[in-house]
């Protein structure tokens, strides 16, 4: 969560920032919301300095805190964790305290802070992994607690992923098969069943794209990120890695999504430029002037779009 990260963290953050609308069905499933997919997602400050008990200070960088703006505004902090560990709650609380303080309001002699809705997306889980965790805060004025929702990606079949539109999970679906990699690697018939499953995934993504439910950019991003996860999780299983990559399209897709965006910009497609600018504004890493230069929009157009998204200043 802080200065170190894993390849899976990187894929999670890339998906969250570049295909942000895909997280909404996950939020619906995790928190019992009813977002339609038309809501705006605005990312918060992505750098904080956390002070520890020993006096040390550590810089934390994350893009996993965001606000969903629909009928109401709700802030969420959802981290991705490959394996449950005992320090997760501590790290969640450290960061969420900073998030709450960022938006804190002092009125008279009272400071009011609002903690975000909290959750963890586990890529691996066991029978001991809880469905929910709790953070208790004891103060001189009383005790308060809030839940940390747990989302277990391996609990969902491919059928459920597409039925509930949990497309955000597809890059991590390979974790479901991780314990059988040795079997797949040494048994061509078993490997063929895995390839067939990924043929189905690719076919269903194509159908959604043709139906206009997702863009070509989103389809390619999902496939690209799936391959990146595969490269790391199946690094020691060449037959598994090559088998799935051959179905999904291989390394050429690492650049295909970016090419689609660049083609849209070069052709002067207004909607395409706005979508790119919107993603860059949400990420909060570039100034409005830099975004205007990258997209071919004017600074005034970028500022107007940022105002619509509720982002008042640039990086």
PyMOL commands that set and color helices and strands:
alter all, ss='L'
color gray80, all
select helices_A, chain A and resi 7-18+20-31+88-102+153-155+158-163+167-186+188-210+216-233+238-248+253-266+270-283+288-295+299-309
alter helices_A, ss='H'
color red, helices_A
select strands_A, chain A and resi 40-43+47-51+57-61+65-69+73-81+105-107+110-112+117-122+132-139+142-152
alter strands_A, ss='S'
color yellow, strands_A
deselect
rebuild
show_as cartoon
